[in-house]
Amino acid sequence: MSPAGAPGPLDVRIARKRVASVAGLEVEILSNLAFRLDAGEVGALIGPSGCGKSTAMRIVAGLDSAFEGAVARPQGPLGMVFQEPRLLPWRSVEDNIRLAAPDIGEAEFAALLKRLSLADHRAHFPSELSLGLARRVALARAFAVRPSLLLLDEPFVSLDAPLARALRGELLALVGERAVTTVLVTHDVEEAIRLADRIFVLSPRPARVIGEIRVRPPREGMSAAEARSIKADIDALSP
């Protein structure tokens, strides 16, 4: 077992996940969905809308235990970033982050704010922030706990393309510095290509992994031709 806060492998084996429909019938959401990430790797889950990606993420996070199978997570803190920033509106930026990580020291806190261009906003409230800044605060909160496992559920959805690219760059830098094992759920193939070491392509519901693509480093120096080639491989696998 790895010590708290240290990177470690993630092994996901979901044999079956069912839920009851409005009509009272059982609907199978996930079936034989399995993937593994080595310590410090970034994995992206992509697939059709409604296939069960977010359900899989909740299971990986330990928020849903009603499934058949097992998930072996890295030992230590868990960091999560959702589709919405989910900040407490009556708390400042600093308070929102420190509530999640009360033991973070001032030097580390200040360095994290500087990395995410939040140094001038620590006393601001969520209502005073743009959506891009609010998403930066959500990232800062997740990294402040020094996670051994980071889960990102569509973290940059609804952002304009230049801002999304900038935030992806900041996220990639943070993940690289801390070598945290990371799972990303996204509909954006370019986002998966630019962020992930491994891309897991899921089938329609009930979701399972129908293909795995490894992205060779360095991602930062990837050419447009290389990105197009990876996208073509994903398209060939996608249902």
C-alpha positions as CSV (number, residue, x, y, z in Angstrom):
1,M,0.0,0.0,0.0
2,S,1.2,3.5,-0.9
3,P,1.3,6.1,1.9
4,A,-1.4,8.8,2.1
5,G,-1.1,11.3,-0.6
6,A,1.3,9.3,-2.7
7,P,0.4,8.2,-6.3
8,G,-0.8,4.6,-6.6
9,P,-2.6,2.4,-9.2
10,L,-6.3,2.3,-9.8
11,D,-8.0,-0.9,-10.7
12,V,-11.7,-0.8,-11.7
13,R,-13.7,-4.0,-12.3
14,I,-17.4,-3.3,-12.5
15,A,-19.2,-6.5,-13.4
16,R,-22.7,-5.0,-13.4
17,K,-24.5,-1.8,-12.4
18,R,-28.3,-1.8,-12.5
19,V,-30.8,0.9,-11.6
20,A,-34.6,0.9,-11.3
21,S,-36.4,2.9,-14.1
22,V,-39.5,5.1,-13.4
23,A,-41.6,2.2,-14.5
24,G,-40.0,0.0,-11.9
25,L,-38.0,-2.1,-14.3
26,E,-34.3,-2.8,-13.9
27,V,-32.0,-1.1,-16.4
28,E,-28.4,-2.2,-16.8
29,I,-26.1,0.8,-16.9
30,L,-22.6,-0.8,-16.8
31,S,-21.6,-4.3,-17.8
32,N,-18.1,-5.8,-17.5
33,L,-16.5,-2.3,-17.5
34,A,-12.9,-2.7,-16.5
35,F,-9.8,-0.6,-16.7
36,R,-6.5,0.0,-14.9
37,L,-4.2,3.0,-14.4
38,D,-0.7,2.8,-13.1
39,A,0.4,5.3,-10.4
40,G,0.5,8.8,-11.8
41,E,-1.3,8.0,-15.1
42,V,-4.2,10.0,-16.5
43,G,-7.0,8.0,-18.0
44,A,-9.9,9.5,-20.0
45,L,-13.3,7.8,-20.4
46,I,-15.1,8.8,-23.6
47,G,-18.3,7.4,-25.1
48,P,-21.9,8.2,-26.2
49,S,-24.0,10.6,-24.1
50,G,-25.9,8.7,-21.5
51,C,-23.8,5.5,-21.7
52,G,-22.9,5.6,-18.0
53,K,-19.6,7.5,-17.8
54,S,-20.7,9.6,-14.8
55,T,-22.2,6.6,-13.1
56,A,-18.8,4.8,-13.4
57,M,-17.1,7.9,-12.0
58,R,-19.4,7.9,-8.9
59,I,-18.5,4.2,-8.4
60,V,-14.8,5.0,-8.7
61,A,-15.3,7.8,-6.2
62,G,-17.0,5.5,-3.7
63,L,-20.2,7.5,-3.8
64,D,-22.2,4.5,-5.2
65,S,-21.6,1.1,-3.6
66,A,-24.7,-0.6,-5.2
67,F,-22.8,-2.5,-7.9
68,E,-21.3,-5.9,-8.6
69,G,-17.5,-5.8,-8.8
70,A,-14.6,-4.1,-7.0
71,V,-12.6,-0.9,-7.2
72,A,-9.1,-0.8,-5.8
73,R,-8.1,2.9,-5.3
74,P,-4.8,4.5,-4.3
75,Q,-4.6,4.9,-0.6
76,G,-4.9,8.6,0.5
77,P,-7.1,11.6,-0.2
78,L,-9.5,11.9,-3.1
79,G,-9.9,15.1,-5.1
80,M,-13.0,15.7,-7.3
81,V,-13.9,18.3,-9.9
82,F,-17.5,18.3,-11.1
83,Q,-19.3,19.7,-14.2
84,E,-20.3,22.7,-12.0
85,P,-17.7,24.3,-9.7
86,R,-20.0,23.7,-6.6
87,L,-18.5,26.5,-4.5
88,L,-20.2,27.7,-1.3
89,P,-21.6,31.2,-2.3
90,W,-21.3,32.6,1.2
91,R,-17.6,31.7,1.5
92,S,-14.6,33.5,-0.1
93,V,-12.3,31.8,-2.5
94,E,-9.8,31.2,0.3
95,D,-12.4,29.7,2.6
96,N,-13.8,27.4,-0.1
97,I,-10.4,25.9,-0.6
98,R,-9.3,25.8,3.1
99,L,-12.6,24.1,4.1
100,A,-11.5,21.2,2.0
101,A,-7.9,21.4,3.1
102,P,-7.7,23.0,6.5
103,D,-4.1,21.9,7.1
104,I,-2.6,23.4,4.0
105,G,0.3,25.8,4.8
106,E,0.4,29.4,3.6
107,A,3.4,28.9,1.3
108,E,1.7,25.9,-0.4
109,F,-1.6,27.7,-0.5
110,A,-0.1,30.8,-2.1
111,A,1.9,28.8,-4.6
112,L,-1.3,26.9,-5.7
113,L,-3.2,30.2,-6.1
114,K,-0.3,31.6,-8.2
115,R,-0.2,28.5,-10.4
116,L,-3.9,28.9,-11.2
117,S,-3.9,32.7,-11.5
118,L,-6.0,33.1,-8.4
119,A,-3.6,35.2,-6.2
120,D,-5.7,38.4,-6.7
121,H,-9.0,36.6,-6.0
122,R,-8.5,34.9,-2.6
123,A,-10.9,37.3,-0.8
124,H,-13.5,37.3,-3.6
125,F,-16.8,35.5,-3.4
126,P,-18.1,33.1,-6.1
127,S,-20.6,35.7,-7.3
128,E,-17.7,37.9,-8.2
129,L,-16.0,35.3,-10.3
130,S,-16.3,34.5,-14.0
131,L,-17.0,30.8,-14.8
132,G,-13.4,30.3,-15.8
133,L,-12.2,31.6,-12.4
134,A,-14.7,29.6,-10.6
135,R,-13.4,26.4,-12.4
136,R,-9.9,27.4,-11.3
137,V,-11.1,27.6,-7.7
138,A,-12.6,24.1,-8.1
139,L,-9.3,22.8,-9.4
140,A,-7.4,24.5,-6.6
141,R,-9.7,22.9,-4.0
142,A,-9.2,19.5,-5.5
143,F,-5.4,19.8,-5.5
144,A,-5.2,21.4,-2.1
145,V,-6.0,18.1,-0.4
146,R,-2.9,16.6,-2.0
147,P,-4.9,13.8,-3.7
148,S,-3.6,10.4,-4.5
149,L,-6.6,10.0,-6.9
150,L,-8.1,12.9,-8.9
151,L,-11.5,12.5,-10.6
152,L,-12.6,15.0,-13.2
153,D,-16.2,14.9,-14.5
154,E,-16.5,17.2,-17.6
155,P,-14.5,19.9,-15.7
156,F,-14.3,22.4,-18.6
157,V,-17.7,22.0,-20.2
158,S,-19.4,25.2,-21.4
159,L,-16.2,27.1,-21.5
160,D,-15.1,28.8,-24.7
161,A,-12.3,27.1,-26.6
162,P,-9.4,29.4,-25.7
163,L,-10.2,29.3,-22.0
164,A,-10.7,25.6,-22.0
165,R,-7.3,25.1,-23.6
166,A,-5.7,27.4,-21.0
167,L,-7.2,25.5,-18.2
168,R,-6.2,22.2,-19.7
169,G,-2.7,23.4,-19.8
170,E,-2.8,24.4,-16.1
171,L,-4.3,21.1,-15.2
172,L,-1.7,19.2,-17.1
173,A,1.1,21.1,-15.4
174,L,-0.4,20.4,-11.9
175,V,-0.9,16.7,-12.7
176,G,2.7,16.5,-14.0
177,E,4.2,18.2,-11.0
178,R,2.3,15.9,-8.5
179,A,2.1,12.7,-10.5
180,V,-1.5,12.1,-9.3
181,T,-3.4,9.2,-10.7
182,T,-6.3,10.8,-12.6
183,V,-9.6,9.8,-14.3
184,L,-11.2,12.3,-16.7
185,V,-14.7,11.9,-18.1
186,T,-15.2,14.0,-21.2
187,H,-17.2,14.3,-24.4
188,D,-14.3,16.3,-26.0
189,V,-12.0,14.0,-27.9
190,E,-9.4,16.7,-28.2
191,E,-9.4,17.2,-24.5
192,A,-8.9,13.4,-24.0
193,I,-6.0,13.4,-26.5
194,R,-4.3,16.4,-24.9
195,L,-4.7,15.3,-21.2
196,A,-4.7,11.5,-21.1
197,D,-2.0,8.8,-21.1
198,R,-4.7,6.2,-21.8
199,I,-8.0,6.8,-23.5
200,F,-10.8,4.2,-22.8
201,V,-13.6,4.2,-25.4
202,L,-16.9,3.1,-24.0
203,S,-19.8,1.3,-25.7
204,P,-23.4,2.5,-25.6
205,R,-25.4,1.4,-22.5
206,P,-24.6,-0.9,-20.8
207,A,-21.2,0.6,-21.0
208,R,-18.0,-1.4,-21.3
209,V,-14.5,-0.6,-22.5
210,I,-14.4,-1.5,-26.2
211,G,-11.0,-0.1,-26.9
212,E,-7.9,1.5,-25.2
213,I,-5.6,3.9,-26.9
214,R,-2.2,4.9,-25.4
215,V,-1.0,8.4,-26.0
216,R,2.7,8.6,-26.2
217,P,4.5,11.5,-24.3
218,P,5.2,14.3,-24.5
219,R,1.6,15.5,-24.9
220,E,2.7,19.1,-24.9
221,G,4.7,18.7,-28.0
222,M,2.2,16.6,-29.9
223,S,1.9,17.7,-33.6
224,A,-1.5,18.3,-35.2
225,A,-0.9,15.3,-37.5
226,E,-0.3,13.0,-34.4
227,A,-3.5,14.3,-32.8
228,R,-5.5,13.7,-36.0
229,S,-4.1,10.1,-36.1
230,I,-5.2,9.4,-32.5
231,K,-8.6,10.9,-33.2
232,A,-9.0,8.6,-36.3
233,D,-8.2,5.6,-34.1
234,I,-10.9,6.8,-31.6
235,D,-13.4,7.3,-34.4
236,A,-12.7,3.8,-35.7
237,L,-13.5,2.4,-32.2
238,S,-16.5,4.6,-31.4
239,P,-19.9,3.0,-32.0
